[in-house]
């Protein structure tokens, strides 16, 4: 991680390969940008790197919005109380409003990489 100061603002550069994944909601998540790593006040950015069969348990963000951006691989997002299935592939982005139940699973044969953008991302995620 590199820190630089520009006009009294501090910005950081992260190399995601240097960040250890934590098991969050049952899946490996790299917390890249948050209050602890970057001092972010209105954004949480994480990277999920899922092997076949791995994913995240159903959960909600009571206040925060979330965007999933699929970097590589294929999988299924489960959304809403009825767990509607959405097939995902590279280049797709999904917007998830606050309070919406959602989860994801790598249903493909290769690694699935998803970038997660949560804003403001300050409240605890609630598993459902």
C-alpha angles and dihedrals in degrees: 000000000000125000123201133177122223121173092339091308121116120215129182136211118210131197103209093203087066094055118094116228118238124205104248123168088353097305140088110265129177110210101213107165124020140118093288100045101037109005089250112172101183107027142057116193119186137167122220117203108188128183117210110298095018125112147126126292118242111281145152137222103217096203107010131087118222137203122198115203115189110220099175141347133029134271147134130272116206112208138179132010090296091051095235108201119232119185111223133200138168116305096025122126124195125195114211117192121220115280094022117135111235143158138163139218133191100237093167133088097247136054116293117214120190129178112216120204114188123179129224085355097182101118123081115264111245119220113217 
